């Protein structure tokens, strides 16, 4: 029940609001992105297994940017202006419909550079989000109103660019895409130059954490299906067990390391928040790519991937190393004491990359390296007197 909240004026939430947590609608919104993430991962698996890493990674970046940016746009708006009345809920559900349309167009965008369906999905999302920003502007005044109007204008201008992408020559599409990426990233920077929207630090950190869990969960799900299918078709338990065990250890360690520090204590202004929020593109993308890499390793183990052992191993070790390095850069390094603690994750990332040349047991060794990173980080935290939270620093 809405308890009388059929319609309420959309006004800014307080940045100091106590007990601010993710809503059921936000969780529903996040779960719908699983479809798009799965589609992007499946296309990356196919490209890597067929020996096309360059085009595969580029295509994956392009389609994953669309997933991440749509999620990020909604998340930061909701943190500042979620009023949970009927129009707000309907607008959010419309955005979910746009996400699903975008997901339906991922394969065409990835394989054929045909962005028609994906852009239609974005158009649906953007119409709803623009209406939300205009509604927020109607409830604000002064600099806050100006910021909301700038967001709405930025969304419209960028969306015109995405529609225009459909009509440019094929050779120009990738370059125009990069121009539009830069334009999209500039919208929050320009809109909030004179007024910072009242996003809630604890709420934002929780939302990013929940999406990280979804990404890692999709990695486990995709990996499980790949191992099950390979066992059913080839019964290669000896070859698959080290990959399954190593992959599981990597994902467990990734979860532990990501949630080791109270990041909401550091996010006070846009100077910290924007680089942190934008940097998560690589955390989310690499987290999802770990699952794709495990699938590639499984396909190679049963002779279905047309690539070398080193290439199959790199499909797991490279995104795993990138994940650790980005978590250190955005999270962990701000809470470290001394050189030993600072070096744990960067050195572990290098060790993960070294596992690439470890032959058929590379994924297992990578999992052990990731586990060692957690153990060493906890040990150093205990010795430094920092073991005050569940999960302590790594």
C-alpha angles and dihedrals in degrees: 000000000000094000094222095318096122087129132357131168110269106239132163119279118233117261088215096051110141125233093010108173138164115283127229089251091055090050090049089050091052094048092055089062089065088081093056093044091050091050092050091047093049092053091048091052091052093049095047095044090052092052100255103121098152097052090038095055093044092049091046092052092051097050094039091052088059091051094047096043094050090051093046094049092055095041097055093042092051092049090058104034112017105143096164097218126137098271090048092050093047092049090051092050089051088054089051089054088052090051091055092049089050090051090053089057098048096093093051092046092048100043104030104020086241107146098173099109093037092052091049088054090050091048090056091050093046096051090056095043093047089053088052093053091047089051090050089050090053090058095046136067138201118002093354091056091047091052092051092049090049090054091051092048092047091052092051094047093048092046090053086055092052091051089048088054088071093062104045122097115278093248091057098051099086092047094047088048090059091048090053091048089057091046091051092049091051095055097079091040093054096037093053098040093107100023131030113217112236100254115165114240097209092045093049093049090049092050092051090047092052092050089050088055090051091051093049090044090054088050091055092045094050092045092049093051091048093051092045093050092048092050092049093050103035109014089218096155095153092055096041102044096071090048093049093046094045093046092051092050091050093052093045091050091046090055093047095048095046095053097041098101135049096243094176088074090067102043104089106132139014089263088073099025102054097053089042093050095044093046089061089075087079093042093052094040094048092044091055091042091058088068091048089050092052089052090052091049090051092050091050092049091057095041099254099113119080096215140091126270090251092053091049091050092048090056086069105029098048097055090040091054091045091051093053093045094050093046088053092047096047102029123008104044091064091063101041127113118206135350096286094060092042092054099051098088100034091050090045090052090054090048090052090054090049089057088067089085095047096100124224092347095054095110092049091049090047089054091051091049091052090048090049089053089058094046095047092045092051092047093052091046091053092049090048093051094245099117094110100120135055104266095022122204122312 
